[in-house]
């Protein structure tokens, strides 16, 4: 997924480097794209196994993970906005770890690496 690759590249940036203004926009757009994909894939996986998003365990389980991912995204965006490259990189690494965890859980629980939300 291109947005995740972009975030990984930003997370590898040089410590203490000044952040161009465009980085805030780039982080915001890329994290939003990853969040949307994770949510769509999660809902598609729940549907594929016959568990609706309203199911107490399935929907809550997914939502808790999506909320954590969204919080990591917000933290990364805030750090980028503040020009704190070290904190931004730390939050982007956390975002990447949480994203990987979501895909791993979907694979183990629902039997598919990613269920595509696209037709």
C-alpha positions in Angstrom: 0.0 0.0 0.0 1.6 3.3 -1.2 0.5 5.5 1.7 2.0 3.1 4.3 5.3 3.0 2.3 5.3 6.8 2.3 4.8 6.8 6.1 7.6 4.3 6.6 9.9 6.5 4.5 9.0 9.5 6.7 9.6 7.5 9.8 13.2 6.8 8.7 14.0 10.5 8.3 17.0 12.1 9.9 16.8 12.9 13.7 16.4 16.6 14.3 15.8 17.4 10.6 13.5 20.3 9.9 10.1 19.3 8.7 8.9 20.9 5.5 5.3 22.2 5.8 4.1 19.6 3.3 5.0 16.8 5.7 1.9 17.6 7.8 -0.3 17.2 4.8 1.5 14.1 3.7 1.2 12.5 7.1 -2.5 13.4 7.4 -3.4 12.1 3.9 -1.4 8.9 4.2 -2.7 8.0 7.7 -6.3 8.7 6.6 -5.8 6.4 3.6 -4.4 3.6 5.7 -7.2 4.1 8.3 -9.9 3.9 5.6 -8.4 0.8 4.1 -8.1 -0.9 7.6 -11.7 0.0 8.4 -13.0 -1.2 5.1 -11.0 -4.4 5.2 -12.1 -5.1 8.7 -15.8 -4.6 8.0 -15.5 -6.7 4.8 -13.8 -9.5 6.9 -16.5 -9.4 9.5 -19.2 -9.6 6.8 -17.4 -12.4 5.0 -17.5 -14.6 8.1 -21.1 -13.6 8.9 -20.4 -11.2 11.8 -22.0 -7.8 11.4 -20.3 -4.7 12.7 -23.0 -4.5 15.3 -21.9 -7.9 16.8 -20.7 -7.2 20.3 -17.4 -8.9 20.1 -16.5 -8.6 16.4 -17.4 -4.9 16.0 -16.0 -3.8 19.3 -12.8 -5.8 18.8 -12.3 -4.1 15.4 -13.3 -0.6 16.7 -10.8 -0.7 19.6 -8.0 -1.4 17.2 -9.1 1.3 14.8 -9.4 3.8 17.6 -5.8 3.0 18.6 -4.6 3.4 15.0 -6.5 6.7 14.7 -4.9 8.0 18.0 -1.4 7.1 16.6 -2.2 9.0 13.4 -3.4 12.1 15.4 -0.2 12.0 17.5 2.0 11.8 14.3 0.1 14.6 12.7 0.4 16.8 15.8 4.1 16.1 16.1 4.6 17.0 12.4 2.5 20.2 12.9 4.8 21.1 15.9 7.9 20.4 13.8 9.0 17.7 16.1 10.6 15.1 13.7 11.7 12.7 16.5 8.2 12.5 18.0 6.6 12.2 14.5 8.9 9.3 13.6 8.1 7.6 16.9 4.4 7.9 16.3 4.7 6.8 12.7 6.5 3.7 13.8 3.7 3.0 16.4 1.2 3.6 13.6 3.0 1.1 11.4 3.1 -1.5 14.2 -0.6 -1.1 14.9 -1.4 -1.4 11.2 0.6 -4.7 11.0 -1.3 -5.9 14.1 -4.6 -5.2 12.5 -3.7 -7.2 9.4 -2.3 -10.1 11.5 -5.5 -10.2 13.6 -7.7 -10.2 10.5 -5.6 -13.0 9.0 -5.8 -15.2 12.1 -9.5 -14.6 12.9 -11.0 -14.3 9.5 -8.6 -16.3 7.4 -7.5 -13.7 4.9 -4.5 -11.3 4.9 -6.7 -8.5 3.7 -10.2 -8.6 2.4 -10.3 -6.0 -0.3 -13.0 -3.4 0.1 -12.9 -2.6 -3.6 -15.3 -4.4 -6.1 
